Amino acid sequence: MTIYWLLSVPAHGDGHVAWRDVKSRVGDAEVYDFTLPQFKIGTLDTLVRLSDELAKFDTSYENTTGKFIDTLRNLTNTTNSALAAHLLVEDKSVDQYIRSFSWNNSKYRSDRSLPEIVGQIADDMGVIDASLKTKLTQYNAIKNSLATVRRKQTGNLSVKSLDGIVTRENCITDSEYLITAFVAVPKNLTKEWTNGYERLTDMVVPRSSKRIAEDSEYVLYSVVLFKRVLDEFTAKARDARFIVRDFVYDEEAMARDQLKAREIVEQEEELLDNIAEWIKGSFSAVFSAWVHIKALRVFVESILRYGIPPDFLPILVKPSSKQAPKIKHSLAEFYSYLETSTRASDRAKLAGKSSSAYRRQTDDSAFDMHEFSNVLSDYTPFVFFELPWTFLDSD
């Protein structure tokens, strides 16, 4: 199970010291830079609103990432280890991309406002999600058609196509008045059929029933009757649990059906390949958008937590699953002075960061810090987000 942590801790004017502080608390866990641009901060109201929006987008895009992987797995029927080779982000493996993350400024310009950046990511993801839904709708439609074809080819004699089972010799094809009907009879009712088919209606040709084929459930019989009583015969047969097949021997129609079946198989294979390739190509944009949303959450929450001007250090940590609780506890102890805004303000003043804007912001948020720690069991005094990459944990 691979889970990355995105942390943000106060820098107090010296990012190198903050880095060493974190490194000293995480032991053997891997630590990486997670550099963020200098975004336009905007107003406090904007940041608070973005905090809620980003949390929703974070959950949504994590689900979308999982949907992409599950869909590709189901379409290709491959193992997770083989699947991982196709899931590249900007030509890197997922782990490489996360560990070397840098903000894509050419795609999401950092000189725009935060709401504009978030809106662009949301628009891009909306287009991708809509495309996935459209492609899956198309695939499910052709898949249902293929299922119908295969059911006719592989079902029992009550539903499968009779092409190739019934031959010209089994049929009366040149009579103005007579017709050959084909009836699927449950195996446990063959005696009832043999003894009673002539009396189901008038105008059934006596002793005309012939055994054509059988499977594990049904026996297929032919019977000759007058065309005018076919509907009545069908209804009476149904009452007796005999199934009159809707079948007319037509070599041209059989050829058309076989051609259509082959076309559906080919369409399904082609569409499956196209969707799989599209998912592989679009996964990069999906996963990148998700990580960029994570990065924005780190920035916004750091401003809300530590104040302005920005003076914090974002860091990526990859803890082992066994050591994760211990490491998190160690970091929480080390940064316990951040549990109240008053302590954070005092620490900021010692670092020379006590601007009037910062004081106003910390005063406004002072009331809720302890409330959060009481309500949220996973609360940490520093900014903390998980970036789980657990979709390929087990085959």
N, C-alpha and C positions, 0 to 999 in steps of 0.2 A: 504494500500500500504506500503510494507516494503522495505525501501532503507537504506543500510548501507553506511557509508563513510569510506574510507581508507585514513587517513591523515598521512603526515610525516612533522614534524617541526624540526627546528634546536634544538639540545639539549644543545649546548654551554657548554658541559662538565658536565652537571648535568641533567640526564633524569627525576629525581623527580621534579625539578623545571619546566621543560618543560611540564610534565604531569599536574601539578597544573595550569600552564598558560592556557592550553587547557581546563581543567575542569572548570576554572573560566569563560570561554567565552561561554560554551555550555549550561549553566544552568542546566535544568532537563534532558537533553538528556543522554542516557546511553553511558558510555565510557568503553571500554575494551582494554586490552593489545593485541597487534598484534606483537608478537615477531618474528624476522627474524634471521636466522643464519648469520655468518660472511662469506659471499660469497667471492670468488676470483673476484676482481674488473676488472682486465684486462685493456686494453687500452681504451683511450677516443673514438677512432674510433669504437671499438667493442661496447661500450656502446651506442653510437649514432645509430649504425645499429640495435642493439637490441631494442632500444626504438621504432623504426618504426615497427619491426617485432612483438614485444609484443602487440602493439596496434592492429595489424591485428588479431593476435591470440585471443586477448581479445574479439573482436567483433565476431569472428568466433565461439568461444566456448560458448559465450552467446547464439548465435543462435542455436548451437547444443543442449544446455540445454533446450531451448524452444522447439526444435523439439522433443526431448525425451518426454517431458511432454505432448505436444500436441498429439503425437502418442499414448502414454499410455492412455490418456483421450479418444481418439477416439476408441481405441481398446476395452477398458473396459466399456466405457459409464458410468463412475462414476463421482460423484460430486468432486469439488476441495477439499473439506474438507476430503472426503474419500481418495482421491488421495494422499493427504499430508502424510497420515499414511504409505504409501508405499515408499515414497521418502526419503530414509535414506542415510546419508553419513557417512561411517565408523561407522555404528550402532547408529548414532545420527540423530536427526531431522536437517533439514537444518539450522534453526536458532541456534541450539545448536552448530553445527559444526562451523558456522561462528564466533560465540562469543568466542569459545574456540580454535580457530585455532592455530595449531602448525605445523611447517614445517615437512613434512613426509621425514625424512632423510634416512629412510631405503629404500624408493622408489626413491627419487630424492636426491642423495648424494650431500651435499653442498660443499664437497671438490673438486668437479669437476668444470670445467669452466662454466660460465654462458651460453655460446652457447651450450655446451654439455647438460646442464640441459634442456634448451628450446627445443633442438632437441629431447631429450627423451620424453618430454611431447607431442611434436608434433607427434612423431612416435606412441605413445600409442593412442592418439586421432584419428590418421589416421586409425589405425586398428579397433577401435570401430565404427567410422563413416562408414567405408567400410562394416563392419558386419551388421550395421543397414540397409544400402542400400540393401544388399543382402537379408536380412530377409524380408524387405518390398516388394522387387520384388517377392519373393516367395509367400508372402501372397496375393499380388495383383493378381497374376496369379490364385491362387486357389479361390480367391474371385470372379474373373471374371467367372471362371467355375461355381461357385455356383450361380452367378447371372443368368447365362444361364439356369441352372437347375430350378431355382425358376421362371424364366420367362416362362419356359415351363409348370410349375405347376400352375402359377397364372395369366398368361397373358390372353388375349381374345382368342376366338376360331380360330383366324387367325394365332396364333403363339404357343399356349400352346399345350402340349402333348395331344394326343387323347387317350392315355392309360387310361382305366377305363371309357371312354366316349363311345367309339366304342366297341361293343361286337361282338362275333363270329356270332350272328344271323343277324348282319347288313352287313355281308360280303359274297361275293361269293369267296370261297377259293379253290374250286376243279375243276375249269373250265379251259380248255386249251386255250379258246379264249376270255372269258369275264373277266372283272375286275370291282370291285366296287371302284369308286373314291369318295372322300369326299371333299366337297366344302364349304368354309366359305363365306357366302353371307351377305353383309351389310344389316342391317334391312330395310333400306329405298329402297332396290333393290329386296326384296323378290318377288314382283309381276313380275318384269322383269325376274327373274330366273324361276319362275313357268311357265310363258308364253313362255320362249325362250330357255330353256336348251336343248330341243330336237333338235333344229335347229343349235346349235353351230357348230356341225360337222355331217358328216354322221356316221352311225353305233352307234348311241346312242339309247339304248333300250327305247322305248316310255313308258311313265308313270312309269318309274323306280325310279324317285326321291322320297326320303322319308326324312322327317324332323327328325333329330337325337337329336339335342340339341340347346340351344340358351343362349346367355348372353346379356349384356346391349348393345352390339354393333353388334354382328353377329348372324346369324342362320346357323347351320351346317346341310347340306343336304348330302345324299348319292345319287349316280346315277350310273347306270350300263351301260357300254359301251364295245366295243371291244378293246382289248389291243393295237391293231395296231394303233388306232387313239388317244391314250392317250396324246401324246405330242401335237398333233394338238388341241385337246380339251382343254388342259391346256393353250395354247397360246391364243386361242379364248376367253376362260373364263377370262383370265387376261385382255384382251382388254375391256371386259364388266365389269371389276372391281370385278370379282368373283375370289376367291383365292382357287385353287386346292391344298389341303394339300398333302405333300409328306408322305404318310402313307401306310404301308402294315401291315395287321393284322398278328402278329407273337408273339405268347405267350412266346416263349423262348427269343426273342429279348426284349420284354417288361420286362421280369424278369431281364435280364442283365442291362437294362437301370435303373430300379428301384434300383438294387444293386449298380450300379455306382453312382447314385444320393446320396444314403445313405453314400457311402464311401467318396464322396466329402464333404458332410456335416460334417462327422467325422473328415476328414483331416483339414477342415477349423477351427473347434473348437480346435483341438489339436495344430495346428500351432499358432492360436491366443493366446492360453494359454502359449505356449513356448516363443513367442515373448514378451508377457507381462511380463513374469517372467525374461526374459533376460534383458529387459529394466530396470526393478526394480533393478536387480543385477548390471547392468552396470552404472546406474545413479550415484552411489557413485563415480566411477572413473571419470566420465564426470564432475561432479560438483567440485570434488576435484581438477582436472586438471585446471579448470577455476579459482578457487580461488588461486591456486599456481601461475598461470600466473599473476593474480592481485598482488600477493605478490612480484613477480619479477619486475613488473612495478614500484611498490613503491620503491624498492631498487634501480633500475637503475635510475629512475627519481630523487631520492634523491641525488645520487652521482653526477648526471649531474647538479642538481640545487644548492646543498650546497657544493660540492667539496669533497676533500679527505684530511686527512683520514676520514672515516665515523664518523659522529657525529650528528646523527639525531634520532628522536623518532617516530616510526610508531605507530599509534593509530587507533582503530576501534571505530567509533561513530555511534549511531543509533538515529537520530533526529526524532522528530515527523514531520509529513508532514506540519503542520501549522507553526511550529517554524523553519523549515529548512532554509528558506531565511534569517531570522533574525540572526540565529546562524552563517550562512556562512558569512554574512556581518560583524558580530562582529569579527570573526576570521580574515577576510581579513584586517580589520582595525588594529587589534592587530599586525599582521605580515606584515603590509604595508612597513616596513623598508626593506623587502626582495624583493621589486619590481624592484630594480636594483642590479646588481651584485656588484657594488661599495659599496652599503650599506651593502650587505651581507658580503663582504670582511671585511669591517670595524668592523662589529659585531663579525666576526670570530676572528679578531685580538684581540679584547677586551677579548675574551674567551681563548686566547693563542693558537689558531688553525691556525696561518698563516704560513703554510709550503710553501716552494717554489713551490712544485707541485700544491698545492691548488691555489696559486696566478696565476700560468700559466693557470690553467683550468678556473678560473673565468675571467681572462683577455680575453681568447679565446671566452668565451660565453657572454661577456659584451654587444656586439652589439645588441643582439636579444631580450633581456628581455622586453623592452618597445614595441617592434614590436609585440611580442606575446600578450601582454596585450591589444593592439589596435585591433589585428585581431580576437582574441578569446573572445567572449562575456562571456564565463564562466571561464575565466582565474582567478586563485587565486595566490597570492604570495607564498603560500606554496604548497607542493605536495598534490594533491587532486584527488581521484578517487571515483566514485560511484560503489557500488556493489548492483545492484537492484535484489530483490527477489520478483518480482511482477507477476510471472507466474500463481499464484493461487489466484489472487485478487478477481475474481468474478466467480460465477457458471453460 
